[in-house]
């Protein structure tokens, strides 16, 4: 948990103006998260200037990470303060490992990132799958976007 930084002026343009009230911004961000099919019934969103504060609980670490990057990859947001807790999984399920994050740099593409983090460029689909539904095409990433990098099984 903690603060994850994002580039403020990169990402989906959801806000009509900078003067839009924080609650309206929070409502827009929660709607943006919901449109990707995430259960937000136990998630609260607050916006403080250019920072999103996420609290509540979610079912899996994977969904938590996807919600963080969905909320942070929005134009006008420079950081996400993550206070979401993962609900305890059933005793029979092994705990999911924590995932790392990667900020896309100019000239990056998924196979290049896969080569850097996994040592194998052909593992780019692992990164793509971990970032669905935020990513719709493995060739469409942009500098400043934050991606979830899952561990290899």
Secondary structure, DSSP 8 states (H G I E B T S, - for coil): -EEEE--TT-SB---S-TTS-HHHHHHHHHHHHHTTT---TTEEEEEETTEEEEEEEES-HHHHHHHHHHHHSBTT--EEEEEEEE----TTS------EEEE--TT--HHHHHHHHHS-GGGHHHHHHHTTTT-S-TT---TT-EEEE----
